Amino acid sequence: MEFEKIVDLHCHVLPGIDDGSPDLEHSLDLARAAVADGVTHILATPHHLDNNYVNHRTDVIKAVQNFQNELEAEQIALQVFPGQEVHINGDLPQRYADLLGADEKKRYMLLEFPHSNVPAYAKRLIFELQKLGTTPIIVHPERNKEIQKDLNILYDFIQRGALAQVTATSYVGGFGEHVADISRQLVGHRLVQVVASDAHALQGRNFVLSEALKQMATDFGPEQALEFESNAEDILNGLSVTANGYRKIEKKKRFIFF
């Protein structure tokens, strides 16, 4: 199946501000790869408030404007918007003015958990962000070690009104079959609502977004893939996107033979 346009809601395409791209040359190569993959619109999401990177709202907006100028000079048909991959911290409500949403009015925001665990305060923080009018989108839950052990941890967050994003590379097997299997389970149980590239200028972290969408269409039907692409577009535009039809994942029974 083909898409008229593909919106990528999670991409480390900006040069020199996080681990995504070291310089402008690599960023332009990423942009060309995105266009070749069918991507037309990208939300640039540098890391913010993790252990390594701080990318303030105004700095990201300026970096996107500069990069868009470079894209136009190179005649690369790609529209880039400012965002952040916000690492979970207990004081995010106090930092709220410095945070960028996935949309202009901050109705949605990409929220990153540590890879190893889910912080005990996560539910409280998500509730506090919701009170401020922002729906958190939990990014790459399939790669979180604690969620991997119990996928229904994500179910609890979705039930509380959060959304979630699976990474395209995860879905097509780039992080191994175990992560691919978890990704398929999350999609099949409708515990994720959007797929994004999370592309970096690193080996194995390039654009496979169209491949992931096509694989979803094969696995779960074209309607599912079209819904995921539509959700990405609606989130970028600040339109209503809610989780629906999601269900718990039943643990496989272990049979013991004597």
C-alpha positions as CSV (number, residue, x, y, z in Angstrom):
1,M,0.0,0.0,0.0
2,E,1.1,3.6,-0.6
3,F,0.6,6.7,1.4
4,E,0.1,10.2,0.0
5,K,2.1,11.6,2.9
6,I,3.7,10.2,6.0
7,V,4.1,12.2,9.2
8,D,7.0,11.2,11.4
9,L,6.4,12.3,15.0
10,H,9.7,11.2,16.5
11,C,13.0,12.0,14.8
12,H,16.4,13.2,15.8
13,V,17.2,15.1,12.6
14,L,18.5,18.4,13.9
15,P,22.3,18.8,13.7
16,G,24.6,18.9,16.6
17,I,22.2,19.1,19.6
18,D,21.8,15.5,20.7
19,D,22.9,12.0,19.7
20,G,20.8,12.1,16.6
21,S,23.1,13.8,14.1
22,P,26.6,15.2,14.6
23,D,26.5,17.9,11.9
24,L,24.5,19.5,9.1
25,E,25.8,17.1,6.5
26,H,24.4,14.1,8.4
27,S,21.1,15.9,9.0
28,L,20.7,16.6,5.3
29,D,21.4,12.9,4.6
30,L,18.8,11.9,7.1
31,A,16.3,14.3,5.5
32,R,17.0,12.9,2.0
33,A,16.5,9.4,3.5
34,A,13.2,10.5,5.0
35,V,11.9,11.8,1.7
36,A,13.0,8.6,-0.1
37,D,11.0,6.7,2.5
38,G,7.9,8.8,1.7
39,V,8.0,11.1,4.7
40,T,6.7,14.5,4.1
41,H,6.5,16.1,7.6
42,I,8.8,15.6,10.5
43,L,8.5,16.6,14.2
44,A,12.1,17.2,15.2
45,T,12.4,15.8,18.7
46,P,15.8,16.3,20.3
47,H,16.3,14.8,23.8
48,H,15.4,17.1,26.6
49,L,16.1,16.7,30.3
50,D,17.7,13.3,30.2
51,N,21.1,12.7,31.7
52,N,23.0,14.0,28.7
53,Y,21.0,16.7,26.9
54,V,19.1,19.9,27.6
55,N,17.4,21.5,24.6
56,H,15.3,24.5,25.6
57,R,12.1,25.4,23.8
58,T,13.5,28.6,22.2
59,D,16.7,26.8,21.1
60,V,14.8,24.0,19.4
61,I,12.5,26.5,17.6
62,K,15.5,28.4,16.3
63,A,17.3,25.2,15.3
64,V,14.3,24.1,13.3
65,Q,14.0,27.4,11.5
66,N,17.7,27.3,10.5
67,F,17.4,23.7,9.4
68,Q,14.3,24.4,7.3
69,N,16.2,27.1,5.6
70,E,18.9,24.6,4.7
71,L,16.4,22.1,3.4
72,E,14.9,24.7,1.1
73,A,18.3,25.7,-0.1
74,E,19.0,22.1,-0.9
75,Q,15.5,21.7,-2.5
76,I,14.6,18.8,-0.1
77,A,10.9,18.6,0.0
78,L,10.4,18.1,3.8
79,Q,8.6,20.2,6.4
80,V,10.1,20.2,9.9
81,F,8.3,21.2,13.1
82,P,9.8,21.9,16.6
83,G,9.3,19.3,19.3
84,Q,11.2,17.5,22.1
85,E,11.5,14.0,23.4
86,V,11.0,15.0,27.0
87,H,12.6,12.6,29.6
88,I,10.3,12.0,32.6
89,N,11.2,14.1,35.6
90,G,9.2,14.8,38.7
91,D,9.3,18.5,38.1
92,L,8.0,18.7,34.6
93,P,4.9,20.7,35.6
94,Q,7.3,23.3,37.0
95,R,9.2,23.3,33.7
96,Y,6.1,23.2,31.6
97,A,6.7,26.6,30.0
98,D,10.0,25.4,28.6
99,L,8.5,22.2,27.1
100,L,7.4,21.7,23.5
101,G,4.4,19.7,22.5
102,A,4.0,17.5,19.5
103,D,1.5,20.2,18.3
104,E,1.6,23.9,18.6
105,K,-0.9,24.1,21.5
106,K,0.9,21.4,23.5
107,R,-2.2,19.1,23.5
108,Y,0.3,16.2,23.1
109,M,3.8,15.7,24.3
110,L,6.4,12.9,23.7
111,L,7.4,11.4,27.1
112,E,10.4,9.2,27.5
113,F,10.8,6.7,30.3
114,P,14.3,5.4,31.3
115,H,15.1,2.2,29.3
116,S,15.5,0.2,32.5
117,N,12.4,0.9,34.5
118,V,9.1,2.9,34.9
119,P,9.5,5.5,37.7
120,A,7.1,5.0,40.6
121,Y,5.9,8.6,40.2
122,A,5.0,8.2,36.5
123,K,1.2,7.8,37.0
124,R,1.1,10.9,39.2
125,L,3.2,12.9,36.7
126,I,1.0,11.9,33.8
127,F,-2.1,13.0,35.7
128,E,-0.4,16.4,36.5
129,L,0.4,16.9,32.8
130,Q,-3.2,16.0,31.9
131,K,-4.5,18.6,34.3
132,L,-2.4,21.1,32.4
133,G,-4.1,20.1,29.2
134,T,-1.4,17.8,27.8
135,T,-1.8,14.1,26.8
136,P,1.6,12.3,27.2
137,I,2.6,10.0,24.4
138,I,4.9,7.3,25.9
139,V,7.6,6.7,23.4
140,H,9.1,3.3,22.5
141,P,7.5,1.3,25.4
142,E,8.6,-1.9,23.6
143,R,12.2,-1.1,24.5
144,N,11.6,-0.5,28.2
145,K,12.9,-3.4,30.3
146,E,10.1,-3.2,33.0
147,I,7.3,-3.0,30.4
148,Q,8.9,-5.9,28.5
149,K,8.4,-8.1,31.6
150,D,4.8,-7.0,32.0
151,L,3.1,-5.4,28.9
152,N,0.1,-4.6,31.0
153,I,2.0,-1.8,32.7
154,L,1.4,0.0,29.5
155,Y,-2.3,-1.0,29.5
156,D,-2.6,0.9,32.9
157,F,-1.2,4.1,31.4
158,I,-3.4,3.9,28.3
159,Q,-6.4,3.3,30.5
160,R,-5.5,6.5,32.4
161,G,-5.6,8.5,29.1
162,A,-2.1,8.4,27.9
163,L,-1.1,7.4,24.3
164,A,1.9,5.4,23.1
165,Q,4.3,5.3,20.1
166,V,6.0,2.2,18.8
167,T,9.3,2.6,16.9
168,A,9.4,1.5,13.2
169,T,12.8,-0.1,13.6
170,S,11.5,-2.1,16.5
171,Y,8.5,-3.4,14.5
172,V,10.5,-4.6,11.5
173,G,13.1,-6.4,13.7
174,G,15.9,-3.9,13.8
175,F,16.3,-4.4,17.6
176,G,15.9,-8.1,17.5
177,E,13.0,-10.6,17.3
178,H,12.1,-10.2,21.0
179,V,11.4,-6.5,20.6
180,A,9.7,-7.1,17.3
181,D,7.4,-9.7,18.9
182,I,6.5,-7.2,21.8
183,S,5.9,-4.5,19.2
184,R,3.4,-6.7,17.3
185,Q,1.6,-7.6,20.6
186,L,1.3,-4.0,21.5
187,V,-0.1,-3.1,18.0
188,G,-2.4,-6.1,18.0
189,H,-3.8,-5.2,21.4
190,R,-4.1,-1.6,20.4
191,L,-1.9,-0.4,23.2
192,V,0.0,1.9,20.8
193,Q,-1.6,4.5,18.6
194,V,1.2,5.7,16.3
195,V,4.4,4.5,14.8
196,A,7.4,6.8,14.2
197,S,11.0,6.5,13.0
198,D,13.0,7.7,16.0
199,A,15.7,8.0,13.4
200,H,19.3,8.9,14.2
201,A,22.3,9.3,11.9
202,L,23.5,5.9,13.2
203,Q,23.8,2.5,11.6
204,G,20.6,0.6,12.1
205,R,18.6,3.8,13.1
206,N,17.5,5.0,9.7
207,F,14.1,5.4,8.1
208,V,12.0,2.3,7.8
209,L,8.7,4.0,8.5
210,S,7.0,3.0,5.3
211,E,8.2,-0.5,5.7
212,A,6.7,-0.7,9.2
213,L,3.4,0.7,8.0
214,K,3.3,-1.8,5.2
215,Q,4.1,-4.7,7.5
216,M,1.3,-3.6,9.9
217,A,-1.1,-3.6,6.9
218,T,0.0,-7.2,6.2
219,D,-0.2,-8.2,9.9
220,F,-3.4,-6.5,11.0
221,G,-5.0,-5.1,7.8
222,P,-4.7,-1.8,5.9
223,E,-7.1,0.0,8.1
224,Q,-4.7,-0.3,11.1
225,A,-1.8,1.1,9.1
226,L,-4.0,4.0,7.8
227,E,-5.2,4.7,11.3
228,F,-1.7,5.0,12.6
229,E,-0.6,7.4,9.8
230,S,-3.8,9.4,10.3
231,N,-3.2,9.6,14.1
232,A,0.3,11.0,13.5
233,E,-1.1,13.7,11.3
234,D,-3.9,14.5,13.7
235,I,-1.5,14.7,16.7
236,L,0.8,17.1,14.8
237,N,-2.3,19.3,14.0
238,G,-3.5,19.1,17.6
239,L,-6.7,17.2,16.7
240,S,-8.4,14.6,18.9
241,V,-6.7,11.2,19.1
242,T,-7.7,8.7,21.7
243,A,-6.9,5.1,22.4
244,N,-9.8,2.8,21.5
245,G,-10.4,-1.0,21.5
246,Y,-7.3,-1.6,23.6
247,R,-7.2,-4.7,25.8
248,K,-5.0,-6.4,28.3
249,I,-2.4,-8.9,27.1
250,E,-3.1,-12.3,28.6
251,K,0.0,-14.0,29.8
252,K,0.8,-17.3,28.1
253,K,0.1,-20.3,30.4
254,R,3.1,-22.5,31.2
255,F,2.4,-26.2,31.1
256,I,4.4,-28.5,33.3
257,F,4.6,-32.1,32.3
258,F,5.6,-34.8,34.9
